[in-house]
Amino acid sequence: MMIKDIEIKGLRGFATTQKVSFAKPNGQLGSGLSLFVGSNNAGKSTVLEAITAVTQHTPPSLSTGRRNIEAGDEVYIKVTNFEDNTLELKSEMAGSSETVFLQENTNMNGKVFVLNSRRAFNPFFSKSNNNRENYLRHHTNLPNQRLNSKEEFSSRLFHANQNREKFNQLLKEIINPVPNWTIDLSDNSLYFLKFSKGTIKHSSEGLGEGLISLFFIIDALYDSNAEDIIVIDEPELSLHPTYQKRLSRLLANMAKDRQIIVATHSPYFVNLEYLANGATISRVHLENGHSTVSQLSDQHNKFILGALRDYRNPHMLGINAREVFFLEDNVILVEGQDDIIFYSKILEKLELAINGEFFGWGTGGAAKMEKFAGILQELGFKKVIGILDNDKPEERKKLETDFPNYEFYCIPAKDVRTKPEYKQERVEGLLDDTNKEIRAEYKTETVEMFKKINQYFN
């Protein structure tokens, strides 16, 4: 039973019903990858918590802090699979911590592996061994606190030790050569994870958080099967960017025949190329103080894929542009990379600070600003500015009509910088011939424009 969509109401910040769709694996790279992005405390982890709650073996108890008063102090979660079968979890009654399933959930047992972001365990542990099915059946209850360490993880370490070749094969995709690890027994009859490199040995007590996190993640993956569901919250924690990129590729490869659901703050996990194969991106954000989920439509996915293949502007949707998915709001769209560089210099010259962030390296031209504004609107951004050259009044007028809640400006010059010979014609910009100082005749109007932008953002 792979998940087609989930409805959430009443869990933590979800005061109103939000419906989220998930990617379905089809054999292509990244096809089963569902990404959740957004700023801190917006509700990304709550979506994963909802999946945990509705797919575990027994109905969970949901404490006061997990229930939203504005939603009537009761929780309702419903998942639907791709055969349109449903599984519903609801509070027994308003104000109660107890929940009930409205249908049998046997199809979900042993299929959903949820890995929370706080990945830690006691470095000294007793001996036990749990295969995947038993582990998921008995250890998926919601912890009382998200910060709880996963003491039962030691049972998975013993299982990984018995399946070392398969475990290390996946770990090698991230770290090559694979660290020499084993389980050893201390003098006080407790076990620990031991790492060796030459004559240097250290235990799990002194192990770096990045390697601990990787062991948790590889454990969630290595003995999974086709059509399983693996949910990972913040896979990037404590990982070097190189390892993040490698892990992103590994997850995309696993998502050929599994559902991989990831909540992340890292642009390294937002590979837009996978949208062509069916991957989804959802932005979780706050609207009137409530958690809201916005997803990209097929129309905008197609535009993004086309933009990725614009080899004249290969940087347009690079790592800088992908950072926009993690902004709270206040995005500034400009035409190109010159604008990003020189508007920043102009603000510095004017001793002004803008309470907003420039989008990537520009939109690749004024004609594409409409598409990027549409993407931001669809993802739930409320405060967006567009800045165009002053020879684009028609484009500005159309943008203002199409996006009445956003604001658009034309600078008082034909370009931000002066181009002495551009297409055999001189273009006079906001900056003088040295491109270091603002032309005196444009200074007042430029200052006023940026002041208006700040007023809008604030």
C-alpha positions in Angstrom: 0.0 0.0 0.0 1.9 3.1 -1.3 0.4 6.4 -0.3 -1.3 8.5 -3.0 -2.2 11.4 -0.7 -2.8 12.3 3.0 -5.3 14.7 4.6 -4.3 16.3 7.9 -6.4 18.3 10.3 -5.9 19.2 14.0 -2.3 17.9 14.3 0.0 20.5 15.7 -0.2 23.6 13.4 -2.7 22.1 11.0 -5.8 24.0 12.1 -7.5 23.5 8.6 -7.5 20.4 6.4 -4.5 20.2 4.2 -4.2 17.5 1.5 -0.8 16.4 0.2 -0.1 14.2 -2.9 2.9 11.9 -3.1 5.0 10.7 -5.9 4.6 7.1 -7.3 7.7 5.2 -8.3 7.7 4.1 -12.0 11.2 2.7 -12.4 12.8 6.0 -13.3 15.4 7.8 -11.3 13.7 9.8 -8.5 10.2 8.9 -9.6 9.1 8.0 -6.1 10.7 10.9 -4.4 8.4 13.3 -2.5 10.2 16.4 -1.1 8.9 18.7 1.6 10.6 22.1 1.9 10.0 25.3 3.9 11.3 27.3 6.8 11.6 26.2 10.4 8.5 25.5 12.5 6.2 25.6 9.5 5.0 22.0 9.8 7.3 19.8 7.6 8.0 17.4 10.4 4.3 17.3 11.3 3.5 15.9 7.9 5.9 13.1 8.6 4.5 12.7 12.1 1.0 12.3 10.5 2.3 9.5 8.3 3.8 7.8 11.4 0.5 8.2 13.3 -1.8 6.8 10.7 0.4 3.9 9.5 1.6 2.4 12.8 0.3 -0.9 14.3 -1.8 0.5 17.1 -3.7 3.9 17.4 -1.4 6.4 19.1 -2.2 8.6 22.0 -1.8 12.3 21.0 -0.9 14.6 23.8 -2.3 18.1 24.4 0.6 19.7 22.6 0.0 17.7 19.5 -3.7 18.7 19.2 -4.7 22.0 17.6 -7.3 23.9 19.7 -8.5 25.9 16.7 -9.4 22.6 15.0 -11.7 21.7 17.8 -9.0 20.0 19.9 -9.3 16.8 17.9 -7.2 15.2 15.1 -8.2 13.6 11.8 -5.7 12.0 9.4 -6.6 10.1 6.3 -4.3 8.3 3.8 -5.4 7.1 0.4 -3.5 4.6 -1.7 -3.3 4.4 -5.5 -6.2 1.9 -5.6 -8.3 4.6 -3.7 -8.5 2.5 -0.5 -8.4 4.7 2.6 -7.2 4.4 6.1 -8.5 7.0 8.7 -7.3 7.9 12.2 -9.3 10.2 14.4 -9.7 11.3 18.0 -12.2 9.3 20.0 -13.7 12.6 21.0 -12.7 16.3 21.2 -10.3 16.9 24.0 -9.2 13.3 24.3 -5.7 12.0 23.8 -6.9 8.6 22.5 -7.5 7.8 18.8 -9.1 5.1 16.8 -8.6 3.6 13.3 -11.8 3.6 11.2 -10.4 0.8 9.0 -8.0 -2.1 9.4 -4.5 -1.0 8.6 -2.9 -4.4 8.0 -1.6 -3.4 4.5 0.6 -0.7 6.1 2.2 -2.9 8.8 5.9 -3.4 8.1 5.8 -1.1 5.0 6.5 2.4 6.4 9.9 3.2 7.9 9.9 6.6 9.5 13.2 8.2 10.6 12.9 11.3 12.7 15.5 14.1 12.6 16.8 13.5 16.1 19.1 10.5 15.4 20.9 9.4 18.6 21.1 6.3 20.7 22.8 5.2 23.9 26.4 4.4 23.0 26.4 1.4 25.3 23.6 -1.2 24.9 22.4 -4.7 25.5 22.3 -7.4 22.8 19.1 -7.8 20.7 18.3 -8.4 17.1 15.4 -7.1 15.1 14.6 -7.7 11.5 12.8 -4.9 9.6 9.3 -6.3 10.0 9.5 -6.8 13.8 11.3 -3.5 14.3 8.5 -1.6 12.5 5.8 -3.5 14.2 7.0 -2.8 17.7 9.0 0.4 17.5 7.0 2.9 15.5 4.9 4.4 18.2 5.1 8.1 18.4 7.7 9.2 20.9 6.5 11.5 23.7 9.0 14.1 22.6 10.7 14.6 19.2 14.1 14.9 21.0 14.0 11.3 22.4 17.0 9.1 21.5 16.2 5.9 19.7 17.4 3.3 22.3 15.9 0.4 20.2 18.2 1.3 17.3 20.9 -1.0 18.9 18.8 -4.0 17.8 19.1 -2.8 14.2 22.9 -2.6 14.6 23.1 -6.2 15.4 20.9 -7.0 12.4 23.1 -4.8 10.2 26.2 -6.6 11.6 24.7 -9.9 10.4 24.0 -8.4 7.0 27.3 -6.4 6.8 27.9 -6.9 3.1 24.5 -5.5 2.1 24.7 -2.7 4.6 28.2 -1.6 3.6 27.4 -1.8 0.0 24.9 1.1 0.5 27.2 2.9 2.9 29.9 2.9 0.3 27.7 5.0 -1.9 28.3 7.8 0.6 31.6 7.1 2.2 34.3 5.3 0.2 36.2 3.5 1.6 33.7 2.3 4.2 34.7 2.8 7.8 35.9 -0.4 9.5 33.1 -0.9 12.1 32.1 -3.7 14.4 30.2 -4.4 17.6 32.3 -5.1 20.7 31.7 -6.0 24.3 33.0 -3.8 27.1 34.2 -5.0 30.5 30.9 -4.0 32.1 29.1 -6.5 29.8 27.5 -3.7 27.6 28.0 -3.6 23.8 29.3 -0.6 21.8 29.9 0.3 18.2 33.6 0.3 17.5 35.4 2.1 14.6 39.0 1.3 13.6 41.4 3.1 11.3 44.9 1.7 11.5 45.9 1.6 15.2 43.3 4.2 16.1 40.1 2.9 17.6 37.1 4.7 19.1 33.7 3.8 20.3 30.2 5.0 19.5 30.5 7.3 22.5 32.9 9.6 20.6 31.4 9.0 17.2 30.6 12.1 15.1 26.9 13.0 14.6 27.2 12.9 10.8 28.3 9.2 10.8 25.7 8.3 13.4 23.0 9.9 11.2 24.3 8.0 8.2 24.1 4.7 10.0 20.4 5.5 10.8 19.7 6.4 7.2 21.5 3.4 5.7 19.7 1.2 8.2 16.3 2.6 6.9 17.3 1.7 3.4 19.5 -1.4 3.1 16.9 -4.1 3.8 13.9 -2.3 2.3 11.9 -3.8 -0.5 10.2 -2.6 -3.7 7.0 -0.6 -2.8 8.2 0.1 0.7 7.8 3.6 2.1 10.8 5.3 3.7 10.2 8.6 5.4 13.3 10.7 6.4 13.3 14.0 8.3 16.3 16.2 7.6 18.7 13.7 6.1 21.3 16.5 5.8 21.9 16.9 9.5 25.6 17.0 10.4 26.6 15.9 6.8 29.2 17.5 4.7 27.8 18.9 1.4 29.7 16.2 -0.5 27.9 13.5 1.5 24.6 15.4 1.1 24.9 15.3 -2.7 25.8 11.6 -2.7 23.0 10.7 -0.4 20.6 12.7 -2.6 21.6 10.5 -5.6 21.3 7.4 -3.5 17.7 8.3 -2.4 16.8 9.1 -6.0 18.1 5.7 -7.1 16.1 3.9 -4.3 13.1 5.9 -5.3 12.9 4.0 -8.6 10.7 1.4 -7.0 10.1 2.7 -3.5 8.4 5.8 -2.0 11.0 8.0 -0.5 9.5 10.9 1.5 12.0 13.6 2.7 11.6 16.8 4.6 14.7 18.9 4.2 16.3 22.3 4.6 19.1 21.6 2.1 19.0 22.6 -1.5 21.3 19.7 -2.3 18.3 17.4 -1.9 16.1 19.5 -4.2 17.1 18.1 -7.6 14.6 19.6 -10.0 15.6 17.1 -12.8 13.6 14.4 -11.0 10.4 16.3 -11.6 10.4 15.0 -15.2 10.2 11.4 -13.8 7.3 12.1 -11.4 9.0 13.5 -8.2 7.0 16.1 -6.2 8.0 19.2 -4.3 5.7 20.6 -1.6 6.3 23.8 0.4 5.1 23.8 4.0 4.5 27.4 5.2 2.5 29.4 7.7 -0.6 31.2 6.6 -2.4 33.2 9.3 -0.4 31.2 11.8 -1.6 27.9 10.4 0.5 25.2 8.7 -0.3 25.2 4.9 1.0 22.9 2.2 1.4 24.2 -1.4 2.5 21.9 -4.3 3.9 22.7 -7.7 1.5 21.9 -10.6 2.3 20.0 -13.7 2.3 23.2 -15.7 5.0 24.8 -13.6 7.0 21.5 -13.4 7.1 21.5 -17.2 8.4 25.1 -17.3 11.1 24.2 -14.7 12.2 21.3 -16.8 12.4 23.6 -19.9 14.4 26.1 -17.9 16.8 23.4 -16.8 17.5 22.7 -20.5 18.2 26.4 -21.3 21.9 26.0 -21.8 22.4 29.7 -22.4 21.4 30.2 -18.7 22.7 27.1 -17.0 22.8 28.8 -13.6 19.2 29.9 -13.6 18.0 27.0 -11.5 21.2 26.2 -9.8 22.0 25.8 -6.1 21.4 29.6 -5.5 17.9 29.5 -7.1 16.9 26.3 -5.1 17.5 28.2 -1.9 14.2 30.0 -2.6 12.3 26.9 -1.5 13.5 27.5 2.1 12.8 31.2 2.4 9.9 32.3 4.6 8.9 35.1 2.1 10.2 38.4 0.7 11.6 37.3 -2.6 13.1 39.8 -5.2 12.9 38.8 -8.8 15.3 40.5 -11.3 16.0 39.9 -14.9 19.6 38.5 -14.9 22.8 37.9 -13.1 24.1 41.4 -13.7 21.1 42.7 -11.7 22.0 40.4 -8.8 25.5 41.7 -8.7 25.0 45.4 -9.3 21.8 45.9 -7.3 23.7 44.6 -4.3 26.5 47.1 -5.0 24.0 49.9 -5.4 22.4 49.1 -2.1 25.8 49.1 -0.5 26.6 52.5 -2.0 23.2 53.9 -0.8 23.8 52.4 2.7 20.4 50.7 2.4 19.5 47.2 3.7 16.6 45.3 2.0 14.5 42.9 4.1 14.3 40.5 1.2 16.4 38.0 -0.8 17.3 38.1 -4.5 16.1 35.0 -6.4 19.1 32.9 -7.6 20.9 34.5 -10.5 17.8 36.2 -12.0 14.9 34.8 -14.1 16.8 34.7 -17.3 15.1 37.7 -18.8 12.0 39.9 -18.3 9.8 37.5 -20.3 10.4 34.7 -17.8 9.6 36.8 -14.7 5.9 35.9 -15.1 6.6 32.2 -14.9 8.7 32.5 -11.8 6.2 34.8 -10.1 3.6 32.1 -10.9 5.8 29.4 -9.3 6.2 31.5 -6.1 2.5 32.3 -6.0 1.7 28.6 -6.3 4.1 27.7 -3.5 2.3 30.2 -1.2 4.7 33.2 -1.2 2.8 36.3 -0.2 5.5 39.0 -0.6 7.3 39.1 -3.9 9.0 42.0 -5.7 9.9 42.2 -9.4 12.4 44.8 -10.7 12.7 45.4 -14.5 14.6 47.8 -16.7 12.7 50.9 -17.7 12.2 49.8 -21.3 9.8 47.1 -20.0 6.7 49.1 -19.1 4.3 46.6 -20.9 5.8 43.6 -19.1 5.4 45.5 -15.8 1.8 46.3 -16.5 0.9 42.7 -17.3 2.7 41.4 -14.2 0.8 43.9 -12.0 -2.5 42.6 -13.6 -1.6 38.9 -13.2 -0.2 39.2 -9.7 -2.1 42.0 -7.9 -0.6 41.0 -4.5 3.0 41.4 -5.7 4.7 44.6 -6.6 6.7 45.4 -9.7 9.0 48.3 -10.5 10.9 49.6 -13.5 14.2 51.3 -12.7 14.8 54.8 -14.2 17.4 53.6 -16.6 17.5 51.1 -19.5 19.8 48.8 -17.5 21.4 48.5 -14.1 24.9 49.0 -15.5 26.3 51.0 -18.5 27.2 48.9 -21.5 29.4 51.1 -23.9 28.9 48.8 -26.9 25.9 46.5 -26.5 24.8 45.1 -29.8 26.5 48.1 -31.5 24.6 50.5 -29.3 25.5 52.2 -26.1 23.2 51.4 -23.1 23.3 53.9 -20.3 22.6 52.3 -16.9 21.9 53.4 -13.4 25.7 53.2 -12.8 28.1 55.6 -14.6 30.6 54.6 -17.2 32.9 53.1 -14.6 29.9 51.0 -13.2 31.0 52.0 -9.7 28.8 55.1 -8.9 25.1 55.8 -9.3 24.3 58.5 -11.8 23.2 61.6 -10.0 20.0 62.0 -12.1 18.8 58.6 -11.1 19.8 58.5 -7.4 16.7 60.0 -5.8 14.3 57.8 -7.8 16.4 54.7 -7.0 16.4 55.5 -3.3 12.6 55.9 -3.4 12.1 52.6 -5.2 14.1 50.7 -2.6 12.3 52.4 0.3 9.0 51.4 -1.2 10.2 47.8 -1.5 11.2 47.8 2.2 7.8 49.3 3.2 6.1 46.5 1.2 8.2 43.8 2.8 7.8 45.1 6.3 
